[in-house]
Each structure stands twice: as structure tokens, then as C-alpha cells.
Amino acid sequence: MQLSVTNNITEEDKAELLNGLRSHNRQFIDFSTVGGDIAVYARDDNGVMTGGLIGNRKGEWLNIDYLWVNSDVRGCGLGGKLMSAAEKQARQQGCLHALVDTFSFQARPFYEKQGYQLQMTLEDFPLKGMQRHYLAKKL
């Protein structure tokens, strides 16, 4: 057996690893019937993105990977609208729960305002003195 350590992940190596992992996981869950991406984008009248959300379905869960609202329109309710639209789509596709994680310098109060409840906090992540919060919500 030969081990190689690298900081350069090729698309081919990533694909090979993910194929092996997915093959193993299919023994337990057929994600082809209970998975998929969900995205919601907001654009201004000129077509410029002002905010967006990207997530994916894993079984009965919506996993929110990314949420961004341009600083020019923050505080106007756009973040809540993006969340609501993604949650609605996820419910229509069979999701019963939603999961999001955020750093201590980001948006924990925003997610709690949307009905998410803190499940766990990972201390000193990504750096000493910071936290990563995991929040969930029943849909």
C-alpha cells in the first residue's frame, strides 16, 4: 500500500474518492431518490445577484450550505425570503427538517429569528476564540 499526501486535489482524485464513498453509502440509503440541490437567487432589475442560498437535500433534511445577502440590501428581509423559499421547496420535496451551520462572527441570531434552534457549538473553530454553531429546524 502506498500513501500520498498532497495539498493539490485533482478533479479525477476527488471523483474517484466520491464514487467509492457513494457506492458504500448506497448500501444504506438511495440518495438518488432522496437527494438533490436546491438554490434560490435574488437579482436586481439589472440582473445582478443581490443574494442567494445554495443547499441540498439529504434524506428528509435540507442542508443549507451557503447563504449570502449583499450588504447594500441587508436588513430588508431578503435573507428571510431566501430561507422561506428554500424551505418551502424542500418541504414539497419531502424534507421534514433543515440544518445550517454558521461561525460566531456570522449569522446565528438571524437563523434563530428564522426558527432554527442551536444543536451544538464547536469551540475554537476555525480559530481559537471562535465557534461554529449548528442549528436545526423542523419544517
C-alpha positions as a Markdown table, in Angstrom:
| # | Residue | x | y | z |
|---|---|---|---|---|
| 1 | Met | 0.0 | 0.0 | 0.0 |
| 2 | Gln | 1.2 | 3.5 | -0.8 |
| 3 | Leu | 0.0 | 6.7 | 0.9 |
| 4 | Ser | 0.3 | 10.1 | -0.8 |
| 5 | Val | -0.3 | 13.4 | 1.0 |
| 6 | Thr | -1.0 | 16.5 | -1.1 |
| 7 | Asn | -2.4 | 19.9 | -0.9 |
| 8 | Asn | -3.5 | 19.7 | -4.6 |
| 9 | Ile | -6.7 | 17.8 | -5.0 |
| 10 | Thr | -7.3 | 16.9 | -8.6 |
| 11 | Glu | -10.8 | 16.6 | -10.1 |
| 12 | Glu | -10.0 | 13.0 | -11.0 |
| 13 | Asp | -8.9 | 12.0 | -7.5 |
| 14 | Lys | -11.9 | 13.7 | -6.0 |
| 15 | Ala | -14.3 | 11.9 | -8.4 |
| 16 | Glu | -12.7 | 8.6 | -7.7 |
| 17 | Leu | -13.0 | 9.1 | -3.9 |
| 18 | Leu | -16.6 | 10.3 | -4.1 |
| 19 | Asn | -17.6 | 7.4 | -6.3 |
| 20 | Gly | -16.2 | 4.9 | -3.8 |
| 21 | Leu | -17.9 | 6.7 | -0.9 |
| 22 | Arg | -21.2 | 6.9 | -2.7 |
| 23 | Ser | -21.0 | 3.2 | -3.6 |
| 24 | His | -20.6 | 2.3 | 0.0 |
| 25 | Asn | -23.4 | 4.7 | 1.2 |
| 26 | Arg | -25.9 | 3.3 | -1.4 |
| 27 | Gln | -26.0 | 0.1 | 0.7 |
| 28 | Phe | -27.9 | 2.1 | 3.3 |
| 29 | Ile | -29.6 | 5.0 | 1.5 |
| 30 | Asp | -30.5 | 5.6 | -2.1 |
| 31 | Phe | -29.7 | 9.2 | -2.3 |
| 32 | Ser | -30.7 | 9.4 | -6.0 |
| 33 | Thr | -34.4 | 9.3 | -4.8 |
| 34 | Val | -34.0 | 11.5 | -1.7 |
| 35 | Gly | -31.3 | 14.0 | -2.6 |
| 36 | Gly | -30.6 | 16.9 | -4.8 |
| 37 | Asp | -29.7 | 20.5 | -4.9 |
| 38 | Ile | -31.8 | 23.5 | -4.0 |
| 39 | Ala | -30.9 | 27.1 | -4.8 |
| 40 | Val | -32.7 | 30.4 | -4.5 |
| 41 | Tyr | -31.3 | 33.5 | -6.1 |
| 42 | Ala | -32.4 | 37.2 | -5.9 |
| 43 | Arg | -31.4 | 39.6 | -8.6 |
| 44 | Asp | -32.0 | 43.3 | -9.1 |
| 45 | Asp | -33.6 | 44.9 | -12.2 |
| 46 | Asn | -30.2 | 44.8 | -14.0 |
| 47 | Gly | -29.8 | 41.0 | -13.3 |
| 48 | Val | -27.1 | 41.5 | -10.7 |
| 49 | Met | -27.3 | 39.0 | -7.9 |
| 50 | Thr | -28.2 | 40.6 | -4.5 |
| 51 | Gly | -28.4 | 37.4 | -2.5 |
| 52 | Gly | -28.7 | 33.7 | -2.8 |
| 53 | Leu | -29.0 | 30.4 | -1.0 |
| 54 | Ile | -27.5 | 27.1 | -2.0 |
| 55 | Gly | -28.3 | 23.9 | -0.2 |
| 56 | Asn | -29.0 | 20.2 | -0.8 |
| 57 | Arg | -31.4 | 17.5 | 0.3 |
| 58 | Lys | -30.1 | 14.6 | 2.2 |
| 59 | Gly | -32.9 | 12.2 | 3.0 |
| 60 | Glu | -35.6 | 14.1 | 4.9 |
| 61 | Trp | -33.2 | 17.0 | 5.6 |
| 62 | Leu | -32.5 | 20.3 | 3.8 |
| 63 | Asn | -28.8 | 21.1 | 4.4 |
| 64 | Ile | -28.1 | 24.9 | 3.8 |
| 65 | Asp | -24.6 | 25.2 | 2.6 |
| 66 | Tyr | -24.4 | 28.9 | 1.6 |
| 67 | Leu | -26.5 | 32.0 | 2.3 |
| 68 | Trp | -25.4 | 35.4 | 1.2 |
| 69 | Val | -27.1 | 38.8 | 1.1 |
| 70 | Asn | -25.3 | 41.8 | -0.4 |
| 71 | Ser | -24.6 | 44.4 | 2.3 |
| 72 | Asp | -26.5 | 47.0 | 0.3 |
| 73 | Val | -29.8 | 45.2 | 0.9 |
| 74 | Arg | -29.2 | 43.6 | 4.3 |
| 75 | Gly | -31.9 | 44.3 | 6.9 |
| 76 | Cys | -34.6 | 44.5 | 4.2 |
| 77 | Gly | -35.9 | 40.9 | 4.8 |
| 78 | Leu | -34.2 | 39.3 | 1.8 |
| 79 | Gly | -32.4 | 36.7 | 3.8 |
| 80 | Gly | -35.7 | 35.6 | 5.4 |
| 81 | Lys | -37.3 | 35.4 | 2.0 |
| 82 | Leu | -34.5 | 33.3 | 0.6 |
| 83 | Met | -34.7 | 30.9 | 3.6 |
| 84 | Ser | -38.5 | 30.6 | 3.3 |
| 85 | Ala | -38.4 | 29.9 | -0.4 |
| 86 | Ala | -35.8 | 27.2 | 0.1 |
| 87 | Glu | -37.7 | 25.6 | 3.0 |
| 88 | Lys | -40.9 | 25.6 | 1.0 |
| 89 | Gln | -39.2 | 23.8 | -1.9 |
| 90 | Ala | -37.6 | 21.3 | 0.5 |
| 91 | Arg | -41.0 | 20.6 | 2.1 |
| 92 | Gln | -42.5 | 20.0 | -1.3 |
| 93 | Gln | -39.7 | 17.5 | -2.0 |
| 94 | Gly | -40.3 | 15.6 | 1.3 |
| 95 | Cys | -37.9 | 17.3 | 3.7 |
| 96 | Leu | -39.1 | 17.4 | 7.3 |
| 97 | His | -36.1 | 19.2 | 8.8 |
| 98 | Ala | -33.4 | 21.8 | 8.0 |
| 99 | Leu | -29.8 | 22.1 | 9.1 |
| 100 | Val | -27.4 | 25.1 | 8.9 |
| 101 | Asp | -24.1 | 25.9 | 10.4 |
| 102 | Thr | -22.6 | 29.3 | 11.0 |
| 103 | Phe | -19.5 | 30.9 | 12.6 |
| 104 | Ser | -19.7 | 33.1 | 15.7 |
| 105 | Phe | -18.8 | 36.1 | 13.5 |
| 106 | Gln | -21.7 | 35.4 | 11.1 |
| 107 | Ala | -25.4 | 35.0 | 11.5 |
| 108 | Arg | -26.5 | 32.9 | 14.4 |
| 109 | Pro | -29.1 | 35.4 | 15.6 |
| 110 | Phe | -30.5 | 35.6 | 12.1 |
| 111 | Tyr | -31.1 | 31.9 | 11.9 |
| 112 | Glu | -32.6 | 31.8 | 15.4 |
| 113 | Lys | -35.0 | 34.5 | 14.2 |
| 114 | Gln | -36.0 | 32.2 | 11.4 |
| 115 | Gly | -36.9 | 29.5 | 13.9 |
| 116 | Tyr | -33.7 | 27.5 | 14.0 |
| 117 | Gln | -32.6 | 26.1 | 17.3 |
| 118 | Leu | -29.0 | 25.6 | 18.4 |
| 119 | Gln | -28.0 | 21.9 | 18.4 |
| 120 | Met | -24.3 | 22.1 | 19.0 |
| 121 | Thr | -21.4 | 24.6 | 19.3 |
| 122 | Leu | -17.8 | 23.6 | 18.3 |
| 123 | Glu | -15.4 | 25.7 | 20.3 |
| 124 | Asp | -12.2 | 27.2 | 18.9 |
| 125 | Phe | -13.3 | 26.6 | 15.3 |
| 126 | Pro | -11.9 | 27.7 | 12.8 |
| 127 | Leu | -9.5 | 29.6 | 15.2 |
| 128 | Lys | -9.0 | 29.9 | 18.9 |
| 129 | Gly | -11.8 | 32.1 | 20.4 |
| 130 | Met | -14.3 | 31.5 | 17.6 |
| 131 | Gln | -17.1 | 29.0 | 17.4 |
| 132 | Arg | -19.0 | 27.1 | 14.8 |
| 133 | His | -22.7 | 26.8 | 15.6 |
| 134 | Tyr | -25.0 | 24.1 | 14.2 |
| 135 | Leu | -28.7 | 24.9 | 14.1 |
| 136 | Ala | -31.8 | 22.9 | 13.1 |
| 137 | Lys | -35.4 | 23.5 | 12.4 |
| 138 | Lys | -38.5 | 21.2 | 11.9 |
| 139 | Leu | -40.1 | 22.1 | 8.6 |
